[in-house]
Amino acid sequence: MDDPKKIEDLFSGFDTVVKYLVPVGILLAVIFIVIGGYTWISSSGDPEKVKQAQGTLTWSIIGLVFILIVGLLLNTIVDYLTGL
């Protein structure tokens, strides 16, 4: 007879997904930071392009911080629940 599934089995799969998605999110945020910086540099002082670049930089940095916080939180929760 098979043993019943444990909570560690559920969270080990979840942990694997998080370990792949967090670096992808960080890479995308860094790419958008570079794009925003390039847009700002190549704006030639055009206020509309500068505003667009600032928006791209602002939201990509907010996204990066959000991804890092969520990644840390999920990692801590999974470690705590699997350590019970």
C-alpha positions in Angstrom: 0.0 0.0 0.0 1.2 3.5 -0.7 1.9 5.9 2.1 -0.3 9.0 2.3 1.2 12.1 0.7 2.9 14.5 3.0 2.8 18.2 3.0 6.5 18.2 2.0 5.6 16.6 -1.3 3.2 19.4 -2.1 5.5 22.2 -1.2 8.6 20.6 -2.9 6.8 20.9 -6.3 5.7 24.4 -5.4 9.3 25.3 -4.4 10.6 24.0 -7.7 8.2 26.3 -9.7 9.2 29.3 -7.6 12.9 28.6 -8.0 12.4 28.8 -11.8 10.0 31.7 -12.0 11.8 34.2 -9.6 15.0 34.3 -11.7 13.0 34.7 -14.9 11.1 37.6 -13.3 14.3 39.2 -12.1 15.8 38.9 -15.6 12.7 40.5 -17.2 12.8 43.4 -14.7 16.5 44.0 -15.4 15.8 43.9 -19.1 13.1 46.6 -18.7 15.4 48.7 -16.6 18.0 48.6 -19.4 15.3 49.5 -21.9 14.1 52.4 -19.8 17.6 53.7 -19.4 18.3 53.4 -23.1 15.0 55.2 -23.9 15.9 58.0 -21.5 19.4 58.4 -23.0 18.1 58.3 -26.6 15.2 60.7 -25.9 17.3 63.8 -26.9 15.5 65.9 -24.3 12.0 65.1 -25.7 9.8 65.5 -22.6 7.3 62.8 -23.8 10.1 60.2 -24.3 11.7 61.1 -20.9 8.3 60.7 -19.2 7.9 57.3 -20.9 11.4 56.2 -19.9 10.8 57.3 -16.3 7.6 55.3 -16.2 9.4 52.2 -17.6 12.1 52.6 -15.0 9.7 53.2 -12.1 7.5 50.2 -12.9 10.4 47.9 -13.6 12.1 48.7 -10.3 8.8 48.3 -8.5 8.4 44.9 -10.2 11.9 43.9 -9.2 11.4 44.8 -5.6 8.0 43.0 -5.6 9.5 39.8 -7.1 12.3 39.8 -4.6 10.0 40.3 -1.6 7.5 37.6 -2.9 10.4 35.2 -3.6 11.8 35.7 -0.1 8.4 35.3 1.5 7.5 32.2 -0.4 10.8 30.6 0.3 10.5 31.4 4.0 6.9 30.0 4.2 7.9 26.8 2.3 10.9 26.3 4.5 8.8 26.8 7.6 6.0 24.5 6.5 8.3 21.7 5.4 10.3 22.0 8.6 7.3 21.2 10.8 
